[in-house]
Amino acid sequence: MLALKAENISKQYRLGQVGTGTLTHDLNRFWHKVRGKEDPYLMIGESNDRSAKGSSEYVWSLRDINFEIEQGDAVGIIGRNGAGKSTLLKLLSKVTKPTTGKIYTNGRIASLLEVGTGFHPEMTGRENVYLNGAILGMTKKEISRKFDEIVDFSGVERYIDTPVKRYSSGMYVRLAFAVAAHLESEILIVDEVLAVGDAEFQKKCLGKMGDVTKGEGRTILFVSHNLPSILQLCQKGIMLENGLLKGSSDIKSIISLYTHNSDSENIIPNSHKNIYLKDFKSYRKGNDDSENLQTMQDGVLEFRIQSNKNIKNIKIGIGFNDDLGNRLFTPFSGHFQQTFDLSSGENIIFCEIPSFPLKSGKYNCEIYIGDNSETHDYYDKGLKINVKDNFKQEKPDYSQGYFTINQTWTNERK
């Protein structure tokens, strides 16, 4: 039985200027525009560069999306930032309507799209539980039957009669997820808000979503950049790219499509941050012109870090993942109690790995820069590292694992 069907759905938004707040100023802005003059309400230093604007005032967030989801399916939706994932969930949740196309649903939908969605800040946690249940069409008696389970799962019993505007973002998400998962909707839609919670609660949520789909036969749509979590929970997947549907299949095929499609050997810096990864290189020791690491040869990882201030005790790590997002190993300076003092400007940090252990292949990498108090930069934009070897085989064989180590084989006869 179908739970959800998307038929040629598209979503278009109009680009435009935000109103000034008063009718007089809006009219003045319009009059200047008609006469071809500069906007009088631009911020200092901001230019009205029309050459940087696209040829159209409209942008398509989604375009011609088609898929079907069966009842009881757990579906992971993946894609880069800006691919259209959150827009798709808003359409399926009926928060907004598609510009074109139709969406067919079979059952009630509970959605957890972003921190604060569906909760009234002035109402207490208790009142919001009953409000959400009423919105889903449940009676007060049905909600009361589930109430103790919701509060116990969320862990906010002490604050259940406190207005939710006093809650931290973590408390907010815990209660919101507990409500969405326990109230009797046939379809549960979860965006990546679970990233706000701690690791223990994320694990608890994944377990609950597994129970919901396998034990109760309810349908789940789950958006996350955490590929191992999606692989653990979902059997099917959907990949979006620039508002287009790139694939809809079993989850392993979709994750493989996503990781190969996200190949990048160039860093796109998070330059809005005070400390960020500016560039990265990997090469064989003694040959910094080489583009590849080599199995069982000494390797070098070179991190170029831009800092806008002097800062001490920085730790750096890099995680190597396979195509399914499974972490293989993580060289991390913190494991050896080694930290770095960064000066304002560009800093170059080297990590040498003797007899690099990974077999030939392309590996997804994530780079961490932080200290004991905060993460300054976490680069996870599809960076790939190439590893070559001298083994005589047509393609890498991972059936015996991803690593090789120094070894000596002998035959001793007596």
C-alpha positions in Angstrom: 0.0 0.0 0.0 1.3 3.5 -0.9 2.0 5.9 1.9 3.3 8.8 -0.2 3.4 9.6 -3.8 5.1 12.7 -5.4 4.0 13.4 -9.0 6.0 16.0 -11.0 6.3 18.3 -8.0 8.2 21.5 -8.3 8.7 24.5 -6.0 9.5 28.0 -7.2 10.5 31.0 -5.1 10.6 34.6 -6.1 13.8 36.6 -5.3 13.3 40.1 -4.2 14.2 42.8 -1.6 13.0 42.7 1.9 10.6 45.5 2.8 12.0 48.5 4.7 9.3 48.3 7.3 7.3 51.4 6.4 5.1 52.2 3.4 6.9 55.6 2.9 10.3 54.1 2.6 9.0 51.3 0.3 7.5 53.9 -2.0 10.7 55.9 -1.9 12.7 52.8 -2.9 10.3 52.1 -5.8 10.6 55.7 -7.0 14.4 55.5 -7.0 14.3 52.2 -8.9 11.9 53.7 -11.6 14.4 56.5 -12.2 17.4 54.1 -12.3 19.0 55.4 -9.2 20.7 53.6 -6.3 18.6 52.1 -3.6 18.6 54.7 -0.8 18.3 52.1 1.9 21.3 49.9 1.1 23.5 49.2 4.0 26.9 51.1 4.1 29.4 49.3 1.9 26.7 47.3 0.1 26.4 47.9 -3.7 23.4 47.3 -5.9 25.2 45.2 -8.5 22.7 44.1 -11.0 25.3 42.3 -13.0 25.6 39.7 -10.2 21.9 38.9 -10.4 20.5 36.0 -12.5 18.5 36.6 -15.6 15.3 35.7 -13.7 13.6 36.9 -10.5 12.6 33.3 -9.8 14.5 30.3 -8.6 13.4 26.6 -8.7 14.2 25.0 -5.3 12.8 21.6 -6.7 12.0 20.6 -10.2 9.9 17.7 -11.5 10.3 15.3 -8.6 8.7 11.9 -8.9 8.8 9.0 -6.4 6.6 6.5 -4.5 7.0 5.3 -0.9 5.3 2.2 0.4 3.8 1.9 3.9 6.3 0.8 6.4 9.3 2.0 4.4 12.2 3.8 6.1 13.6 6.2 3.5 16.7 8.3 3.8 16.9 11.5 1.9 20.5 12.7 1.2 22.2 15.5 -0.8 24.5 18.4 -0.3 23.4 21.7 1.4 21.0 23.5 -0.9 20.0 20.4 -2.8 16.3 20.9 -1.8 15.9 18.3 1.0 14.3 20.6 3.5 12.0 22.1 0.9 10.9 18.6 -0.1 10.0 17.8 3.5 8.1 21.0 3.9 6.0 20.1 0.8 5.4 16.5 2.0 4.4 17.9 5.5 2.1 20.4 3.8 3.8 23.3 5.4 3.9 24.9 2.0 2.3 23.9 -1.4 4.1 22.8 -4.5 4.2 25.3 -7.4 3.3 22.5 -9.8 2.5 18.8 -9.4 0.6 16.8 -6.8 1.4 14.9 -3.5 -0.8 12.0 -2.4 -0.6 10.8 1.2 -2.3 8.0 3.0 -2.4 8.7 6.7 -1.6 11.4 9.2 1.8 13.0 9.1 3.9 14.0 12.1 7.0 16.1 11.2 10.0 17.4 13.0 11.5 19.9 10.6 13.5 22.4 12.6 13.9 23.4 16.2 10.7 25.1 17.4 8.4 23.9 14.6 4.9 23.1 15.9 5.5 24.3 19.5 4.0 27.5 20.9 6.8 29.1 23.0 4.4 30.6 25.6 2.8 27.2 26.4 4.2 24.6 28.7 5.7 21.3 27.5 2.5 19.6 28.8 0.2 21.9 26.9 2.3 21.6 23.7 2.0 17.8 23.8 -1.8 18.0 23.9 -1.7 20.7 21.2 0.3 18.6 18.8 -1.9 15.6 19.4 -5.0 17.7 18.7 -3.5 18.9 15.5 -2.9 15.3 14.4 -6.6 14.6 15.1 -6.2 12.6 18.3 -8.6 12.8 21.2 -7.5 14.0 24.7 -7.9 10.4 26.0 -5.6 9.0 23.3 -2.9 11.6 24.1 -3.2 11.0 27.8 -2.6 7.3 27.2 0.8 8.1 25.6 1.7 11.1 27.8 3.9 9.3 30.3 5.8 7.5 27.6 6.5 10.8 25.8 7.8 12.5 29.0 9.9 9.5 30.0 11.5 9.3 26.6 12.2 13.0 26.4 13.8 13.2 29.8 12.3 16.6 30.6 9.9 15.6 33.3 11.2 18.2 35.7 10.4 21.0 33.2 7.2 19.6 31.6 5.1 22.4 33.2 7.6 25.2 32.2 7.0 27.3 29.1 9.0 25.8 26.3 10.6 29.2 25.5 12.7 28.5 28.6 14.0 25.2 27.2 17.5 24.8 25.7 17.6 23.7 22.0 18.5 20.2 23.1 15.5 20.0 25.5 13.3 21.4 22.8 14.3 18.7 20.3 14.0 15.9 22.8 10.4 16.7 23.6 9.5 17.5 20.0 10.9 14.1 18.8 9.2 12.2 21.6 5.9 13.8 20.7 6.3 13.1 16.9 7.5 9.5 17.5 4.9 8.4 20.1 1.7 10.1 18.8 -0.1 7.8 16.4 0.7 9.2 13.0 1.1 6.9 10.1 4.0 8.9 8.5 6.9 10.4 10.5 9.1 13.0 8.8 12.4 14.0 10.5 14.8 16.6 9.3 18.4 16.8 10.6 17.3 18.6 13.8 18.5 15.5 15.8 22.1 16.9 15.3 21.2 19.3 18.2 20.9 16.5 20.6 23.8 14.6 22.3 25.2 11.3 21.0 23.3 9.2 23.5 20.0 10.8 22.6 20.7 10.5 18.8 21.3 6.8 19.4 18.0 6.6 21.4 16.1 8.3 18.6 17.5 6.0 15.9 16.4 3.0 18.0 12.9 4.4 18.4 12.6 5.2 14.7 13.7 1.6 14.0 10.9 0.3 16.3 8.4 2.6 14.6 9.0 1.3 11.1 9.8 -2.3 11.9 7.5 -3.0 14.9 4.6 -0.6 14.2 4.7 -0.6 10.3 4.8 3.2 10.1 6.6 5.1 7.4 9.6 7.2 8.1 11.4 9.9 5.9 14.7 10.8 7.4 17.1 13.6 6.3 20.7 13.6 7.6 24.3 14.1 6.6 25.2 11.2 8.9 25.5 8.4 6.4 26.1 5.6 8.9 22.9 6.6 10.8 20.9 6.6 7.5 22.4 3.2 6.6 21.5 1.8 10.0 17.9 3.0 9.9 16.8 3.0 6.2 16.2 0.4 3.6 15.6 2.8 0.7 17.0 6.2 -0.3 16.4 9.3 -2.4 19.2 11.6 -3.5 18.7 15.2 -4.5 21.1 17.5 -6.3 20.4 21.2 -7.2 16.7 20.6 -6.8 16.6 17.5 -9.1 16.1 13.9 -8.3 19.4 12.1 -9.0 18.3 8.7 -7.8 15.7 6.6 -5.9 16.7 3.1 -5.0 18.0 0.9 -2.1 20.0 2.8 0.4 23.4 1.3 -0.3 23.1 2.2 -4.0 22.0 5.8 -3.1 24.9 6.3 -0.6 27.4 5.0 -3.2 25.9 7.4 -5.8 26.1 10.3 -3.4 29.7 9.7 -2.3 31.0 9.2 -5.8 29.0 12.3 -7.0 30.5 14.4 -4.2 34.1 13.8 -5.2 36.2 16.8 -4.7 40.0 17.3 -4.5 39.7 21.1 -3.9 38.9 22.8 -0.6 36.0 25.2 -0.5 36.9 27.1 2.7 34.4 28.0 5.4 35.8 31.5 5.3 33.0 33.0 7.4 34.6 31.4 10.5 37.3 32.8 12.6 39.4 29.7 12.2 39.0 27.5 9.2 40.7 25.0 6.8 42.1 27.0 3.9 43.8 24.2 2.0 44.8 20.6 2.3 47.3 18.3 0.5 48.3 14.6 0.9 51.4 13.1 -0.7 54.2 10.6 -0.3 57.0 11.8 2.1 59.8 13.4 0.1 57.6 14.0 -2.9 55.2 16.9 -2.2 54.4 17.1 -5.9 52.8 13.6 -5.9 49.0 13.7 -5.9 48.5 10.4 -4.2 49.4 8.6 -1.0 50.9 5.1 -1.5 50.1 2.0 0.5 53.0 1.0 2.9 54.9 4.2 2.0 55.4 7.1 4.4 52.7 9.6 3.9 52.2 13.3 4.7 49.0 15.2 5.4 49.4 19.0 5.1 46.8 21.3 6.6 46.8 25.0 5.8 44.7 26.7 8.5 43.6 30.4 8.4 43.1 32.1 11.8 41.8 35.6 12.4 43.4 35.7 15.9 46.1 34.1 18.0 44.8 31.0 19.7 46.4 28.2 21.7 45.8 24.5 22.3 44.3 23.6 18.9 43.7 20.0 18.0 43.4 18.6 14.5 42.0 15.3 13.2 41.1 13.8 9.9 38.7 10.9 9.5 39.0 8.4 6.6 35.6 6.9 5.6 34.6 4.2 3.1 31.8 4.8 0.4 29.1 3.9 2.9 30.3 6.5 5.5 31.8 3.9 7.8 34.8 5.4 9.7 38.0 3.5 9.0 40.5 5.3 11.1 41.2 8.8 12.4 44.6 10.3 12.8 44.1 12.8 15.7 46.7 15.0 17.4 44.6 14.8 20.6 45.3 11.1 20.9 49.0 12.0 21.6 48.2 15.0 23.8 49.6 17.2 21.0 48.2 20.7 20.5 49.1 23.7 18.3 49.3 27.4 19.0 48.0 29.3 15.9 49.0 32.8 15.1 46.9 35.3 13.2 47.1 34.5 9.5 48.0 31.3 7.7 49.4 28.3 9.7 50.8 25.1 8.2 50.5 21.9 10.1 51.9 18.5 9.0 51.0 15.0 10.0 53.3 12.2 9.0 52.0 8.6 8.9 54.7 6.0 8.5 53.8 3.0 6.2 50.4 4.4 5.3 48.1 1.5 5.9 45.0 2.0 3.6 44.7 -0.1 0.4 44.3 1.5 -3.0 41.2 3.5 -3.6 39.4 6.8 -3.0 38.4 7.6 0.5 36.0 10.3 1.9 37.6 12.5 4.4 36.4 14.8 7.2 38.7 17.3 8.9 38.2 18.6 12.5 39.8 21.7 13.9 39.0 22.6 17.5 40.0 22.8 21.2 38.6 21.5 24.5 35.8 24.1 24.5 34.5 24.2 20.9 34.8 23.0 17.3 36.2 25.8 15.2 35.8 24.1 11.8 34.5 20.8 10.6 35.1 20.2 6.9 32.8 17.5 5.4 32.2 18.7 1.9 33.0 15.6 0.0 36.8 15.8 0.1 38.5 12.7 -1.5 42.0 11.3 -0.9 43.6 9.0 -3.5 45.7 6.0 -2.4 47.7 3.9 -4.8 49.6 0.6 -4.3 51.9 -1.7 -6.1 49.8 -4.8 -5.7 49.2 -6.6 -9.0 45.4 -6.6 -9.1 43.0 -5.0 -11.5 40.8 -3.3 -8.8 40.9 -3.0 -5.0 39.7 -6.1 -3.1 38.2 -5.1 0.2 36.9 -8.5 1.0 39.8 -9.0 3.4 39.6 -5.5 4.8 40.8 -2.0 4.0 44.3 -2.2 5.7 47.6 -3.8 5.1 50.6 -3.9 7.4 54.3 -4.7 7.3 54.7 -8.4 7.3 57.3 -11.1 6.7 56.6 -14.6 5.5 59.2 -17.4 5.8 59.3 -21.1 5.3 61.6 -22.9 7.8 62.4 -26.6 7.2 63.8 -28.9 9.8 
